[in-house]
Amino acid sequence: MLEPTNASSQSWLPTPPRATWPTSEEPTSNPYIKWRKFLWSWHYAIDKGWTDEDYVSLVAEIDKAISAIDGSGFRTTPTGIWMGASDALPNFCLWKDETNNVAGSHKARHLMGVLLHLAVNASDTGQRLAISSCGNAAIGAATVARAVNRPIDVFIPTWASLKIVDQLEGLDATIHVCDRKVGELGDPCMNRFQEAIKKGSLPFSVQGSENILALDGGRTLGWELAEVIASNTIDHLFIQVGGGALLTSCTIGLLEAKEFGILENVPKVCAVQAEGCAPFDKAWKGLPQETTDQEKIDYAISNAETLMSPWEKPESLATGILDDITYDWIGVVTALAYTGGESIVASEKEIAMAYDLVNRQGVNAEPTGSAGVAGVISALKAGYLQRSDRVGVLLTGVLR
């Protein structure tokens, strides 16, 4: 059985051996109840002697507490279709909107997956949780932690938004502002986070490389997408990449949907980064192209130190994907290799254009949350896409 702090250098989560896809006889809008028999936390609970009713009650109890704090709990997030929305996009664009998810983004989905493992394991509720983030992930983590009265340390950069800081303080998070030390390499927030983990804190992170169970909850988005794609086929799915866990877990969910007969084909998953911070694209271009999928993945793992290095001076309007390292990049490589996808880099002009376009369509997304659309604009302009292609995008973070 997977353990809550088990990290994986490959950033990939297998399907539980006894997983079963939900039937229409169990209608529920809570993804952790609907797809519970696909979640590792459910299997862990059953192996410990819990009943199915025990697990459902646990999810409902935590969800009620989250709703009391955030105004709503976890629900299937909305999807829709833009037809001919812009000359800059293909004619058919399927979207999935996470801006009204718990804490305003998809991040809490990952963290609820981790939290359920902790709850089933009845781990020490006094053990401090820790996360390195200055935005949606931090707010998602603090919201979920507050719901179960777990102490949490949030490591943020000096330039973090005061509005975000105020929200974190309102959620009783302990904030640590991280200056860069002289000669320090890498993200100072991540470095302080790692130091906290070594001292005994638990990684309450959205990165699968830090806590593989972050991918467990994230897969719910892939399963939801699969049910929509089953009746609205798309050729490509564009997902913005910062740390890489969102794209990785969504792709796992889509591949599982194909394995269980929900999807006939999985769309080509494309990773989108900004030109001012594209460490994954740099690594992807360093992989051998004329090889099998597995050989490409193996090469990435064997040459990780030379392929994935910190990006110097990350900068973009899409501040939420300015991770100087794509932490779950092996998962992203695996996703692109398995689906035949590609790495796309969007210009700042395209990111601004996508932000304006998405908000004109009535979705209150921040530039990071609309960056996947910027990837579509870039791919169409470059000739990777045609207007006749059917594409999908994730709109992931609310404009605060």
C-alpha positions in Angstrom: 0.0 0.0 0.0 1.2 3.5 -0.8 2.3 5.6 2.2 1.3 9.3 2.4 4.9 10.5 2.3 6.1 8.2 -0.5 7.6 10.3 -3.2 8.4 8.9 -6.7 11.2 10.0 -9.0 8.9 9.2 -11.9 5.9 11.2 -10.6 3.3 8.6 -11.7 0.6 6.9 -9.8 -0.6 3.4 -10.7 -4.3 2.3 -10.6 -5.4 0.4 -7.5 -5.7 -3.3 -8.4 -9.3 -3.5 -7.3 -10.5 -0.2 -8.8 -14.0 -0.1 -10.3 -15.6 2.7 -12.3 -18.7 4.2 -10.7 -22.1 3.2 -12.0 -25.0 5.5 -12.8 -26.8 4.0 -9.8 -24.7 6.0 -7.5 -25.4 9.6 -8.5 -23.3 12.2 -6.5 -21.7 15.4 -7.3 -18.8 14.9 -4.8 -15.9 13.5 -6.9 -14.3 11.8 -3.8 -17.5 9.8 -3.2 -18.3 9.2 -6.8 -14.8 7.8 -7.7 -13.9 6.6 -4.3 -13.2 3.0 -5.5 -10.5 4.4 -7.7 -8.8 6.3 -4.9 -5.9 4.8 -3.0 -7.2 6.2 0.2 -10.5 4.2 -0.2 -8.5 0.9 -0.8 -6.3 1.8 2.2 -9.3 2.3 4.4 -11.0 -1.0 3.3 -7.7 -2.9 3.9 -7.7 -1.5 7.4 -11.2 -2.9 8.0 -13.3 0.2 7.3 -16.7 -0.2 5.6 -17.6 1.7 2.4 -20.1 3.6 4.6 -17.3 4.6 7.0 -15.3 6.1 4.1 -18.3 8.0 2.6 -19.1 9.4 6.0 -15.5 10.6 6.4 -15.6 12.4 3.0 -18.9 14.0 3.8 -17.8 15.2 7.2 -14.6 16.8 5.8 -16.5 18.3 2.8 -19.0 19.9 5.2 -16.2 21.5 7.2 -14.6 22.8 4.0 -18.0 24.2 2.8 -18.3 26.1 6.1 -15.0 27.8 5.5 -15.0 28.3 1.8 -18.7 28.6 1.0 -18.9 25.3 -0.9 -17.4 21.8 -0.9 -16.1 19.7 -3.7 -18.3 19.2 -6.7 -18.0 18.2 -10.4 -16.7 21.4 -12.1 -18.5 22.8 -15.1 -17.6 22.2 -18.8 -18.8 23.8 -22.0 -17.9 24.4 -25.6 -16.9 27.5 -27.5 -17.8 27.3 -31.1 -16.0 29.9 -33.3 -15.1 32.0 -30.3 -12.1 33.6 -31.9 -10.1 33.5 -35.1 -7.1 32.8 -32.8 -8.6 29.4 -31.8 -9.8 26.3 -33.6 -13.6 26.3 -34.2 -14.3 23.7 -31.5 -12.9 24.3 -28.0 -14.0 22.3 -25.0 -13.3 24.0 -21.7 -13.4 22.8 -18.1 -13.7 25.6 -15.5 -11.9 25.2 -12.1 -12.3 28.9 -11.0 -15.3 28.0 -8.7 -13.6 25.0 -7.2 -12.7 24.9 -3.5 -10.4 27.9 -2.9 -10.8 29.1 -6.4 -8.6 26.6 -8.3 -7.8 22.9 -9.0 -5.1 22.9 -6.3 -7.4 21.8 -3.4 -8.3 18.7 -5.5 -4.8 17.4 -5.1 -4.6 18.3 -1.4 -7.9 16.7 -0.5 -6.5 13.5 -1.9 -3.6 13.7 0.5 -5.8 14.7 3.4 -8.0 11.6 3.0 -4.9 9.4 3.4 -4.0 11.2 6.5 -7.5 10.9 7.9 -7.7 7.2 7.1 -4.3 6.7 8.6 -5.3 8.6 11.8 -1.9 10.3 11.6 -0.8 12.6 14.4 -3.0 15.7 14.0 -0.4 17.8 15.7 2.2 17.1 13.0 2.7 20.2 11.1 1.9 20.3 7.4 4.1 22.3 5.0 3.8 23.7 1.5 5.9 26.0 -0.7 3.5 28.3 -2.6 2.5 32.0 -3.0 -0.9 31.5 -4.6 -3.6 29.1 -5.3 -1.8 26.0 -3.9 -1.2 27.8 -0.6 -4.8 29.0 -0.3 -6.1 25.5 -1.2 -3.7 23.9 1.3 -4.6 26.3 4.1 -8.4 25.9 3.4 -8.3 22.1 3.6 -6.0 22.1 6.6 -8.2 24.6 8.5 -11.2 22.3 7.9 -9.6 19.5 9.9 -7.7 21.8 12.3 -4.2 20.8 11.1 -1.4 23.3 11.7 0.3 24.4 8.4 3.4 26.3 7.5 3.4 28.1 4.1 6.7 29.2 2.6 6.2 32.2 0.3 8.5 34.5 -1.7 9.2 38.1 -0.9 7.0 39.3 -3.8 3.9 37.4 -2.8 0.6 39.3 -3.2 -0.6 41.0 -0.1 -4.1 39.9 -0.9 -2.9 36.2 -0.8 -1.1 36.8 2.4 -4.2 38.3 4.0 -6.2 35.2 2.9 -3.6 32.9 4.4 -3.6 34.7 7.6 -7.4 34.5 7.7 -7.1 30.8 7.4 -4.7 30.6 10.4 -1.7 29.5 8.3 1.8 30.2 9.6 3.6 32.2 6.9 7.3 32.2 6.3 8.7 34.8 3.9 11.7 33.4 2.2 14.6 35.6 1.2 17.3 34.2 -1.1 20.5 33.5 0.8 23.8 34.6 -0.7 24.9 32.0 -3.2 21.7 29.9 -2.8 20.7 27.9 -5.8 17.1 27.0 -6.6 13.8 28.4 -5.2 14.4 29.6 -1.6 10.8 28.8 -0.7 11.2 25.2 -1.8 14.6 25.1 0.0 12.9 26.2 3.3 10.1 23.8 2.7 12.6 20.9 2.3 14.3 22.0 5.5 10.9 21.8 7.3 10.3 18.3 6.0 13.7 17.2 7.3 12.7 18.5 10.7 9.5 16.4 10.8 6.8 18.3 8.9 4.6 16.5 6.4 4.8 17.6 2.8 1.3 18.9 2.1 2.2 19.6 -1.4 0.6 19.6 -4.9 3.9 18.2 -6.3 3.8 14.4 -6.8 7.6 14.5 -6.5 7.2 15.6 -2.9 4.1 13.6 -2.0 2.9 11.1 -4.6 -0.6 11.1 -3.1 -1.1 14.6 -4.5 -1.8 12.8 -7.8 -4.5 10.7 -6.2 -7.0 13.5 -5.8 -5.9 15.3 -9.0 -7.0 12.3 -11.0 -10.6 13.2 -10.3 -10.3 16.0 -12.9 -9.2 13.5 -15.5 -12.1 11.2 -14.8 -14.5 14.1 -15.0 -13.0 15.2 -18.3 -13.2 11.7 -19.6 -17.0 11.5 -19.1 -17.4 14.7 -21.1 -14.9 13.8 -23.8 -16.7 10.5 -24.3 -19.5 12.4 -26.0 -17.5 15.5 -27.2 -14.4 14.0 -28.8 -11.3 16.2 -28.9 -8.0 15.7 -30.7 -5.7 17.7 -28.3 -5.9 18.8 -24.6 -3.8 21.8 -23.6 -2.8 22.1 -19.9 -0.5 24.8 -18.5 2.5 23.5 -16.6 4.3 25.0 -13.6 5.2 22.1 -11.3 3.5 19.5 -13.6 1.2 17.7 -11.2 -2.0 18.9 -12.9 -1.1 17.7 -16.3 0.3 14.4 -14.9 -2.7 13.5 -12.8 -5.3 14.5 -15.5 -3.5 12.3 -18.0 -3.4 9.4 -15.6 -7.2 9.8 -15.2 -7.8 9.9 -18.9 -5.6 6.8 -19.5 -7.5 5.0 -16.8 -10.8 6.0 -18.5 -9.6 4.4 -21.7 -8.5 1.2 -19.8 -12.0 0.9 -18.3 -13.7 1.5 -21.6 -15.0 5.0 -21.0 -12.9 6.5 -23.8 -12.1 5.0 -27.1 -9.1 7.3 -27.6 -7.2 9.7 -25.3 -6.5 13.1 -26.8 -2.9 14.2 -27.3 -2.0 16.0 -24.2 0.1 19.2 -24.7 2.2 20.9 -22.0 2.0 24.7 -22.1 4.7 27.0 -20.6 5.5 30.7 -20.8 8.5 31.9 -22.8 9.8 33.6 -19.7 9.9 30.3 -17.8 10.0 27.1 -19.8 12.2 24.5 -18.0 10.1 21.6 -19.2 10.2 22.6 -22.8 14.0 22.9 -22.6 14.2 19.4 -21.1 11.7 18.0 -23.6 13.8 19.3 -26.5 16.8 17.5 -25.1 15.1 14.0 -25.3 15.8 11.7 -28.2 12.8 11.9 -30.6 13.2 8.7 -32.7 12.7 6.2 -29.8 9.9 4.3 -28.3 7.8 5.9 -25.6 9.4 3.9 -22.8 12.9 4.6 -24.1 12.2 8.3 -24.0 10.9 8.1 -20.4 13.9 6.0 -19.4 16.3 8.5 -21.0 14.6 11.3 -19.1 15.0 9.5 -15.8 18.6 8.5 -16.4 19.6 12.1 -17.5 17.5 14.1 -15.1 20.3 16.1 -13.7 21.5 17.5 -17.0 18.0 17.8 -18.7 16.1 19.6 -15.9 17.9 22.6 -14.4 16.5 25.7 -12.7 15.4 28.4 -15.1 17.2 31.7 -14.6 15.0 34.7 -13.8 11.5 33.3 -14.3 9.1 36.0 -15.4 5.6 36.1 -16.9 2.1 37.6 -16.6 1.2 34.0 -15.7 2.9 34.1 -12.3 1.4 30.8 -11.2 3.5 28.7 -13.6 6.8 30.4 -12.7 8.3 27.3 -11.1 12.0 27.5 -12.0 12.0 23.6 -12.1 9.1 21.5 -13.4 9.1 19.2 -10.3 6.9 16.5 -11.8 8.5 16.7 -15.2 9.0 13.0 -15.5 5.3 12.6 -15.1 4.8 15.2 -17.9 7.2 13.4 -20.2 5.3 10.2 -19.5 2.0 11.9 -20.3 3.2 13.4 -23.5 4.9 10.2 -24.6 1.9 8.0 -23.9 -0.6 10.3 -25.6 1.6 11.6 -28.5 1.4 15.1 -27.2 3.8 18.0 -27.5 5.4 20.8 -25.6 4.2 24.3 -26.4 5.7 27.7 -25.4 3.4 30.7 -25.4 4.6 34.3 -25.8 3.6 37.0 -23.3 1.5 38.5 -26.1 -0.4 35.2 -26.4 -0.8 34.9 -22.7 -2.3 38.4 -22.5 -4.5 37.6 -25.5 -5.8 34.4 -23.9 -6.5 36.1 -20.6 -8.6 38.7 -22.4 -10.4 36.1 -24.5 -11.3 33.9 -21.6 -12.7 36.7 -19.6 -14.7 38.0 -22.5 -16.2 34.6 -22.7 -17.5 35.1 -19.1 -14.9 33.1 -17.1 -13.2 35.1 -14.3 -9.8 33.4 -14.8 -6.4 34.9 -13.9 -3.6 34.9 -16.6 -2.2 31.6 -15.2 -5.7 30.0 -15.3 -6.1 30.9 -18.9 -2.5 30.0 -20.0 -3.7 26.8 -21.6 -5.6 28.8 -24.1 -2.5 30.8 -24.8 -0.9 27.4 -25.8 -3.7 26.8 -28.2 -3.2 30.2 -29.8 0.5 29.6 -30.1 0.0 26.1 -31.5 -2.5 27.3 -34.1 -0.2 30.2 -35.2 2.8 27.8 -35.5 0.8 25.3 -37.6 0.8 22.5 -35.1 -3.0 22.9 -35.0 -5.6 23.6 -37.8 -8.9 25.5 -37.4 -10.7 22.2 -38.0 -9.0 20.5 -35.0 -11.1 19.9 -31.8 -9.2 21.0 -28.7 -9.8 21.1 -25.0 -8.4 23.4 -22.3 -8.5 23.7 -18.5 -9.3 27.1 -17.0 -7.7 26.7 -13.6 -7.5 29.7 -11.3 -9.9 32.5 -10.3 -8.9 36.2 -10.7 -8.7 37.4 -7.1 
